[in-house]
Each structure stands twice: as structure tokens, then as C-alpha cells.
Amino acid sequence: MDNKKFLYKNRDISKVKKTFKNEGFIIFKKIAKSQDIENVFKTLYFLYNKYSKNKLNKYNRNKLSECLIKIRKSNWAVFSKIYDDLQVSNSVYKLLHSEEIFDIGRSLLGQKKYSPIAVSGTMLRLDPPKDRRNLYDYHQDHSYYHQNKSGKNGLVISVALHNIGLKNGALKVALKSHKLGFLKVDTKRKNSYSAQQYSINSTKLKKYKITRQIMNKGDVSAIYLDTVHCSADNFSDELRVTGLVRVHNIMSGDFRSYRDNSAFIDEIKKKKISTVLTCKSTIL
């Protein structure tokens, strides 16, 4: 599967906006700094030693990946604690809230350099091999992030912390699917420990070409909030690590303040979302 036409070394994003607006998907080469990526893995090392009984004597990324895979299988609760602490660590925020990433977001959303931009959904995915518990079906992130009424005023930005290809589960993206607009679907949970999902029936995607979000370490990809995509299986022997952040056009007239959660209140009233939090932390 060839997605070379979506790979750009040129950081003059204005020259590639036409492709992005048409396809709803783009990748920029070598944006994230290697040291920022390394610091995230070092944070994982410290958190692993904080919670695990089997300490690592020294930092080694390959050994760390092996240990995290093992603890995911043997002790879900400990893995969950590591994951949850990681999400609010300074290293993750430094990597995903860099000015290089925000500049990409501003430009693709048509904002001026240094103009304010809204940020939400900052997270680091840890996807062990051959583990489907937290994979998402085809969906739009607009179902989860209502900061803008229009899906073209928000982006999902992904950062590769190592090479991500077909074998270790590069994201599946339905090209041009953002032109469908926001598709309202019911939310579902497989059980109290699984992630809430707004799944889109794959029959709606028959006319759309599916590409893969193949990236090398440090690459950054962007899709619209309405671009339909889904998780893919990790068939490798390694932990897949991907950074995610959502950015929104705060200057547009359709922007909702984070305090305005009326969309979610409506769903609670309709009992589509439980008002009682019965589940433990969800690992994405």
C-alpha cells in the first residue's frame, strides 16, 4: 500500500493544504525531537519501576518494552497505573504540546502563526502485540470531541515514537471520508472495563479507499475530526507507542468552551451514557 504522496519533508504547510483538504489525511516527516521521544520512554522506565515488583536495574528501551508486555498480561491493574500516570507526565506534554506540532495544527486549520489554539485529548497509546482489548472500530473522533460543531475545525494529530508499519498496526484511514460530515451513531461498551465506542458501520465506507498511517520515528500525521479511521492489530513482538493530541480552532464561531458540555448532557439525558462511573481506568 503506497501512501508516499502524503509524506512531506517541506514544512511550508500552505503548499500542501490542498491535498489535506481533499484527502483528510497527511504526514510530515521528522517533526518530533528525538530527545523528547527518549524522555517519554525514560518516564515509562521510572513508572515501571515504581509499580512493578521486578525492577529494571538500568534503562534499556527494548527490555522495558518486553517487561511492559509481560505485565500487561500478568497484572492488568499495575499496567493501568503505569498508563494513567504516564498520561499526565511532563515528558508526554512536552512532546505532544510542542510549538512545531501546534504550528502544523494552526496552519492546517487556517489560523495565523502564534494565534491561540485549543487543545484536548492529549494521550499516549500503549498497544501490546496480539492484544485487541482496547482497539477501536471505524469511528470519527468528532463523536468524542465536541469542541467545534464542524469537524473541519478540529484535528487529530499523531506522533510516532518509533517506526510504525503494517506489522505493528499502523492506523487504518478512510481517505476523503471527512466529506461525509459528522455521522451520529450510538455509543457502545462491550463491558464495564472496555472503552466507550461510537462505531461506524463499515458498509458506509465502501466507496472510500483505505490507506495506512505508516510513519517513522518522529513523523507527525494529521486527520480531520470527521475523517473515519480505526485501530489495526499489532502482529509484531513489540509494544506500539503512539502519541495523540486533538487541536481545535478556538477562533471559529462554532467553538464551544470546554465548560459547555451540553452535547454530553443531552446524551446522558437519553441514557446513552451512564451517569454512574462503575469502571476502572480505561487503557486506550
Backbone hydrogen bonds, N-H to C=O, Kabsch-Sander energy under -0.5 kcal/mol:
donor,donor_aa,acceptor,acceptor_aa,energy
3,N,1,M,-0.6
6,F,3,N,-1.8
7,L,4,K,-1.8
8,Y,6,F,-0.5
8,Y,27,I,-1.7
13,I,11,R,-1.8
15,K,12,D,-1.8
16,V,13,I,-1.9
17,K,13,I,-0.6
20,F,16,V,-1.9
21,K,17,K,-3.1
22,N,18,K,-1.7
23,E,19,T,-2.9
24,G,20,F,-3.0
26,I,222,A,-1.5
27,I,6,F,-2.8
28,F,220,V,-3.6
29,K,8,Y,-2.7
31,I,218,G,-2.4
32,A,218,G,-2.4
37,I,33,K,-1.8
38,E,34,S,-2.6
39,N,35,Q,-2.1
40,V,36,D,-1.1
41,F,37,I,-1.6
42,K,38,E,-2.0
43,T,39,N,-1.9
44,L,40,V,-2.1
45,Y,41,F,-1.9
46,F,42,K,-2.2
47,L,43,T,-2.5
48,Y,44,L,-2.6
49,N,45,Y,-2.1
50,K,46,F,-1.5
51,Y,47,L,-1.7
52,S,48,Y,-2.8
55,K,53,K,-1.2
57,N,55,K,-0.5
64,L,60,N,-2.8
65,S,61,R,-2.3
66,E,62,N,-2.0
67,C,63,K,-2.3
68,L,64,L,-2.3
69,I,65,S,-2.1
70,K,66,E,-2.1
71,I,67,C,-2.4
72,R,68,L,-1.8
73,K,69,I,-1.3
74,S,70,K,-2.4
75,N,71,I,-2.6
79,F,75,N,-2.0
80,S,76,W,-2.2
81,K,77,A,-1.7
82,I,78,V,-2.2
83,Y,79,F,-2.6
84,D,80,S,-2.8
85,D,81,K,-2.3
86,L,82,I,-2.0
87,Q,83,Y,-1.5
88,V,84,D,-0.7
88,V,85,D,-0.9
89,S,86,L,-1.7
93,Y,89,S,-1.7
94,K,90,N,-2.6
95,L,91,S,-2.0
96,L,92,V,-2.5
97,H,93,Y,-2.1
98,S,95,L,-0.7
102,F,98,S,-2.2
103,D,99,E,-2.6
104,I,100,E,-1.5
105,G,101,I,-2.3
106,R,102,F,-3.0
107,S,103,D,-2.3
108,L,104,I,-2.6
109,L,105,G,-1.7
110,G,107,S,-1.3
111,Q,106,R,-3.2
115,S,112,K,-2.0
118,A,248,H,-2.4
120,S,246,R,-2.6
123,M,121,G,-0.5
123,M,244,L,-2.8
125,R,242,T,-3.2
127,D,125,R,-0.5
127,D,240,R,-2.9
130,K,234,N,-3.1
131,D,128,P,-0.9
135,L,132,R,-1.4
139,H,229,H,-2.2
141,D,225,L,-0.6
142,H,225,L,-1.9
143,S,140,Q,-1.6
144,Y,141,D,-1.4
145,Y,141,D,-2.1
146,H,144,Y,-0.6
149,K,254,D,-1.1
153,N,150,S,-1.6
154,G,151,G,-1.0
155,L,247,V,-2.7
156,V,223,I,-2.7
157,I,155,L,-0.6
157,I,245,V,-2.9
158,S,221,S,-2.6
159,V,243,G,-2.5
160,A,219,D,-2.2
161,L,159,V,-0.6
161,L,241,V,-1.4
164,I,215,M,-3.6
165,G,163,N,-0.5
169,G,166,L,-1.1
170,A,165,G,-2.1
172,K,230,C,-2.4
173,V,171,L,-0.5
173,V,211,T,-2.8
174,A,228,V,-2.8
175,L,173,V,-0.9
175,L,209,K,-2.5
176,K,23,E,-2.8
177,S,174,A,-1.7
179,K,176,K,-1.8
180,L,177,S,-1.9
181,G,178,H,-1.5
184,K,182,F,-0.6
185,V,183,L,-0.5
188,K,197,Q,-2.6
194,S,191,N,-1.3
197,Q,188,K,-2.8
199,S,197,Q,-0.6
200,I,138,Y,-3.2
204,K,201,N,-2.0
205,L,202,S,-1.7
206,K,203,T,-1.0
208,Y,205,L,-1.8
211,T,173,V,-2.9
211,T,209,K,-0.6
213,Q,171,L,-2.5
214,I,212,R,-1.9
215,M,164,I,-1.9
215,M,213,Q,-0.5
218,G,160,A,-3.0
219,D,216,N,-2.5
220,V,28,F,-2.7
221,S,158,S,-2.3
222,A,26,I,-2.4
223,I,156,V,-1.8
224,Y,24,G,-0.8
225,L,151,G,-1.4
225,L,154,G,-1.7
227,T,224,Y,-1.2
229,H,139,H,-2.1
230,C,172,K,-2.1
231,S,136,Y,-2.2
232,A,169,G,-0.5
235,F,167,K,-2.8
235,F,233,D,-0.9
240,R,127,D,-2.7
241,V,239,L,-0.5
242,T,125,R,-1.6
242,T,240,R,-0.5
243,G,159,V,-2.7
244,L,123,M,-3.1
245,V,157,I,-2.1
246,R,120,S,-2.8
247,V,155,L,-1.7
248,H,118,A,-2.5
249,N,153,N,-2.8
250,I,248,H,-1.2
252,S,249,N,-0.8
255,F,252,S,-1.5
256,R,147,Q,-3.7
260,D,257,S,-1.8
261,N,259,R,-1.4
264,F,261,N,-0.6
265,I,261,N,-2.2
266,D,262,S,-2.4
267,E,263,A,-1.2
268,I,264,F,-2.1
269,K,265,I,-2.5
270,K,266,D,-1.6
271,K,268,I,-1.5
272,K,267,E,-2.7
273,I,267,E,-0.8
277,L,275,T,-0.6
278,T,276,V,-1.2
284,L,282,T,-0.6
